[in-house]
Amino acid sequence: MSYEKSINAFQEAYKVIPGGVDSPVRAFKAVGGTPPFIEYGKGAYIYDVDGNKYIDYVQSWGPLIFGHCDLEIENAVISAVKKGLSFGAPTETETELAKEIVSMYDYIDKVRFVSSGTEAVMSAIRLARGYTGKNGLIKFAGCYHGHSDSLLVQAGSGLATFGSPSSPGVPSDLTKHTHLATYNDIASVKKCFDDAKGDMACIIIEPIAGNMGLVPADEEFLKELRELCDKHNALLIFDEVMSGFRASLKGACGISSVKPDIITWGKVIGAGMPVGAFGSRGEIMSYLSPEGPVYQAGTLSGNPVAMAAGLVSLKKLKASPSIYDELETKARKLMQGFEEAAKSAGLNIVTDVRGSMFGFFFSDKKVKNFDDAQKNNTVLFGKFHQAMLNRGIYLACSSFEAGFMCTAITDADIEFTIKTAHDAMIEIKD
C-alpha cells in the first residue's frame, strides 16, 4: 500500500498540532509507521486519503455499532442539523434519550448528559464526594478514566499506594486522595480502605477494562467491591464509557449481577458524536445542581445533534437485542482465527471476548491486571499491526486497546481477516 498522501498530511499536521494528532494514541508511536489519514467511512470499511481501503475493527473506538454512515442515524443527524447545531437550551430530545436509558435500569432514576467520557467521570466522582462528604477515591492501575487531574496517576510498589501524578502539570495535591489498587486483587482494595481511615468516597472501575487491552473484572471481584463499598459507606462507580451499550445492551451491567451506585457512559450513546453521561438513583442525583450543592455544567451538554444520533441508535439496539449475540459470535470467530494463526506460526497469543468487544495479547499467560498486560510482547504486536494494516486490516494501534465488531462486518470480512492474520503471523515470526 502507498501512504504518500498520509505521510504528507501528517507532516503538515505536525506543524500546527502537537505531535500531529489531537489524541496521543493516534500518532502510531506504539506500533510504528505513519497513521493513515482517513477520508471517509462506509459500513465496515474506512478509506484513507491515498485511496486505501481497510476493514475497520476500531469503529471510532467503539460507538459505531452499526458501522459507518448508518442510514437511519445519518438521516436523524441531518434532520437535527437542519433545525440548528446547538442552542445551549433544553430540547425534548434530551429527555427522550434520558428516558430510554433510565428505562433499562431498575437502579438508575436520572441521568445528566455531558460532552465527553472524561467529563462524565470527573462529574461522577465530584458527585460521589459531595454525596458522601468524603475525599478518597480508589482507581485501578491500567484503568483509564479520562484525563482529569485526579485520575492521571501511576501505580506505586506494593499492593496499593497513594497516587502520584503521572503527567507533568498535575500537582501532587490534586492526586493525594487517589488510591491505586490492582485490578482483580481484592487485598489491594482493602489496603486502600485501611489507608484512607474512613475517608473513602468511592471506587471507580472499568468492569470490562478496555484500556489495558480487553481485561474483564472477575464476577467475584466485583461482588467483593460492592460489599466493601456497602461496609464503608462508599459509592461504587462503573465506568462504562467504553463498554456501555457495547458489551451488551446494558453493558457490563447486563453481564454482571453487581449493581453500581453510579454509571458513566460515553461515545456509544451518541453513535459517534461527542457525548457522555452519568446516572444514579434519585437521592444521589438530587445532590447535583441546580437541585443540590454539587456544581456541574456544560454549555454544549445535551447537544441536539448528538442526542438525535444517540436516540436512533439506542432505539435500534433495543428493538433488536439479538444483535449482541450475533456480534459476539463474530468476535469469537475472529479471536479463534487469531489463535489458530498464532499457533500455526509458533507464536503465543491469548484472547478474550465480551459481547462485541475483543482483545488479544502476544503472551503465554492469561491477562488479569495491568502488570500482566505490560508483560505482553508489544514489539511483536507492533509488527503484527503494521503487517495487518499493509494488508487492509485496521486494528487498534496499541496492544492496550480493545477492538470492536459492528453489524456491517460480514463473515466474509472475518474470514479474510483470519487468512490475513495467518500471513501476517508468519511474516512477523520470520
N, C-alpha and C positions, 0 to 999 in steps of 0.2 A: 504493500500500500504506500501511496505517496502522502506525505504530511506537509508539503511545502507551504501551502497557504496557512495551515495551523501554526507552523513554526514562525512564519512572518507575523501572524496575528498575535502570537504570544509575545514576540519581541516588542511589538507596538504597545501591547497592554502593559508590559513591564515598565515602560517609560512613564506611565501615568497612574498605575495601580500597584500598590506594594506587592512585590512578588509576582505581579502579573495576574493575580486572581483576587476574588472577593471573599474566598473562604479557603483556608490553607490547604486542605486535603486535595483540592482541585489542581494543585501545582504538580502533581505526579511525582513529588520527591521520594515517596515511599516505594515507587515502582520503576522510576527512571523514565526517560523519554519526555516527549512534549505532549501536553494534554490536547486532544482533538478539540477544536472549537466547533461547537455544534450549530448547525444552521437551522434544522427543523427535525421534528419527530412525527411519526405516524404509526399508530398501533404499537407493535412490539419493537419497532426499529427507530434508530436515530441516524441522522446523516450529517457529516461534518462539512466544513467549507471546502474541502478537497473533493467532495462527492463520495467519500467512503461511507458504506452502509454497515451498521452494526446491529446485532441482536442485543437489546438493552436489558440487562439484568440489574440495573440500578434504579430505573424508573423514578428519576428525580429524588433518589434516596427514600423511596417508599410510597409516596402518596398516590401514584398513578396506577391504581389497582386495575383500571380498565384500559391502561395503555395511553399513549399519546393521542391527543386530539379526539377523544371520545365524542361522538356527535351530539349526544344529549347534553353533556356537560358543556361542550363548546357552545351550543345554542343558548344555554342558560346564561353563560358568561356574556355572550353578545347582546342578549336581551337586557341584562343588567347594565352593561356599559352604555347602552343607548339611553338609559334613564339617568346616568351620571356616574362618574367614577368613585366619588366619595362625598359624603355630606357632613361628617362629624356630628351626626344627629341620629337618633334611633330610627330603625326601619323594622317593618314587620318580619322581614326575612331572618333577622337575628333571633327573634322569638321562635319562629318556626324551627330553625335548626337546633336551638336550645331544647325545645320540646322533644325533638327526635332523639337527642342524646339522652335526656333525662328519662325518657320512657323506657330505656333499655336497662336501667339500673334501679334496684329497689333501695339503694343506699346513697343515691345522688339526687338531690332535690333541685339544685340550681347550678348553673354554670356561668362563668364570666369569660367572654372572648377577649383575646389579645392578638398581637400581630406576629408572634413567633413562639417557638417552644422555649427559648431562653426566658422570655417574658413570663410565660405560663409558670415555669418552675420557680423563678425568682419571686413571683407574686404568691405562689402556693406556700413557699417557705415563710414569707413575711406573715401570711395569714395564720400559719401554724404557730408561729412565735407569738403573734398577737392574741390568739385564742387561748394558748396555754400559759402565757405570761412567762415563758422560759426562753433561753437563748440558744442552747446547744442543738446541733443537728448532726446526724450520722449519715455519711455517704460512703460508698464502697469504691475502692481502688478499681479503676477500669470502667466505671460507670460515668458517662458524660451527661451532664445536665444543663448544657449551655455555658456561656462564657461570662456569667455574672461573677463578681469578685469572690464571694464567699465559697464558691464551688470550684474555683480553679486552684486545687490543692493537689499535692503529691503524697503518696503513701510513704510513711517512715518505716523504720525497722520494728520488728516485733509484731504482735497480733493486731495492735491498733495504736494509733498515736494521734496527738493533736495535729491539726493541719498546718502546713507551712506553704506559703504561696509558691505556685509552680509557674508563674508568669511574672516578669518584671512589670511594675506598675500596680501590683496588688499589695497594699500594705498588710503587714502581718496582723495588725489589729482587726482587719476585716475577716481573717480566717481563724482567729484564735478560738472561736466557738465551733469550728468544723472539726469533727472527729472522723477519722478514717478507719474503716473496718475491711475485712477480707470477705469478698463475695463467697457465699455458700459456707461460711465459717461462723457459727453462732457464738463460739467462745470469744471471738474478737469483738462481736457486738456487745456482749455482756461486759467486757472490759471497758468499752466506751461509756456505758451507763454508769459503771463504777467511777470512772474518771470524772464524769460530769457532776457527780454528787447532788443529784436531784434536779439539775438544771438542763435536762434534755427535752427539747420541744418536739422533735420529730426524727424519724428515719425516712430518708428518701432512697428509693431503689428503682432501677430498671428491672422489673420482674422477668423480663426477657431482654437481657442486655444485647445491644446491637452495636456498641461502640468499642468492644474489645473482640470483635468478631461476634458471631451468634453464640451466646452463652446463657442458657436459661437458668433461672434460680430453681433449686430443688423445692418441691412442694413442702416438704417437712421444714425446710429452712424458712420459707415464707410464713408457715404456721407459727414457728417459734418467734419470728419478728412480731407477728400480731400479738402473741402472748406477752412479749416484753413491753410493747407499747401500752397494752392494757394495764400491765403491772405498774408501770412508771408514769402513767397518765401522759403519755406522749402520743403524737399522731403518726400514722403510717401513710406515707405518700408513695403512690405508684406513678413513676414517670413512664407514661405510655405515649410519649411524643413520637416514638418510632413504632411501637407495637400496637398502639390503639387503633382499632378497626382494621388492623393489618394481620396480626397473628390469628385472629378470629373476629367475628362480628363485634365482640366486646373486648377484643384484645386479649391481654394476659388474664384479665378478669373473667373471660369466657372459658379459660382453660384451668385456672386455679380456683379453689374453693375459698381462698382467703379474700376478705373484703377490706380494702384500704379505707382510710378516712378521707383522703383527697386523691383525685386522679388528675394528672396533667396530660393534655393531648397536643398534637401539633399538626404538621403538614397534611396528614391524611384527611382531616376534617375539612380541609379546604380544597381537596382534589388537586393539589399542586399550587394553589395560590398561597401567598404568605399568610399564615394564620396560626393561632394557638388558642388554648382554652384550659381552664381548670374548673373542677367542680367538686362539691361535697354535699353533705346533708345541710338542711336549712339552718340549724343552730350555729354551725361553723361559718357558713356563708353570710350570716347576718352580721358578723363582725367586720365585713368588708364595706368600705364606703360606697355609696352615701348612707347606707343603713347603720354602719358601725364605725369604729375609730381607725380601722386598718386602711390606710390610704393606698389606692391603686388607680391608675388612669392611663388612657391611651387615646390620642386624637383619632387615630385611624382604626381603633379596635372595632370589630364587627363590620369591617368593610363590606359594603353591599355586594360587590362583585365576588369576593371570596365566599361570602355567605351563600350566594346563589349557586356557585360551583359545588360547595360542600353539601348543600341541601339535596341537590340532584344525585350526587354520588352516594350519599348515605341512604337515600330512599331506594336507589338501585340495589345496594347491598342488602338492605333489609328485605327487599322483595324477593331476592334470590340468595338465601344464606348458603345454599349448596355450592356457591362459588368458592367458598373457602376449602371445602373438601376437594374440589377439582384442582385448585391451585396447590394444595398440599401434595396431592398425588403427583403433580408435575414437578414440584420441588424435590420430592423424594426420588423420583425417576432421575432427575438431573444429578443429585448427590450420589446416588448409587452408581451412575455412569462415571462420575469423577473418581469414585473409589476403585472401580474396575480399571479405569485408565491408569491410575496411580500404581495399582498392583501389577499391571502388565508391564509397567516401566520400572518396577522395582523401587518405587518411592512410597514413603509413609504419608498417609493422609487420614485425618479424622473429620467427620462431617456431622451436621445437626440440622434439623428442620423444625420449625414451629409455624404451622399454617402456611402462609405464603412467603415466609421468611426462611432463608437458608444461610449456611455458613460452612466454611471449611478451613482447616489448618494443615500445613505441611508439618506434621508431628506424629509421633507414635504413641502419644498419650492423650486421653480424653481431657478436654479443657474444662475446668470447673471454676477458675478465677483468673484474675489478671496476671498473676505470676505464671500460671500455666500458659496463658496466651502469649506472653512475652518470650517464652522458650520455643515457640514455633519458628520454623525456618523462613524468616522474612525475605532473605535473599532469594530463595527458591520461589517464593510467592511472586516476587517482583519479576523474575524471569518468566514465570508462567503467565502472569498478567500481560506482559509485553507480547509473548508468543500468541496468546489468545486475541489480543487487540489487533495484531497484524493479520489475523485470520477472520476478523469481523465479529468478534465477541467482546462486548463491553461489560466488564465486571467492575465492581467497586475497586478503586485504586489504592486499597490498603488492606492488609490481612486482618486489620482490626475493625473492619466494617462488615455488616451483614449484606446479603443480596436479596433481591425481591422478584417474585413472579408477578405477571399481570395476565389478565384473561386473553389478551391478544397473542400471547406466546403460544404457538401450536406444538403438537407432538413432533412435527417435522423439524421445527426450530430446535427443540430439545435434543432430538436425535442428531442433528447437525452439530450442535454444541458438544455433545458427548464424543462424537467422532473427532471433532476438532481438538478436544481435550486429550484424546489418545495421542494425536500427532504432537501436540504441544508438550505433553509429559515426556515423550521420547526425545524431543528436541532439547529440553532443559536438562534431562539426565546426562546427555552427551556433552 
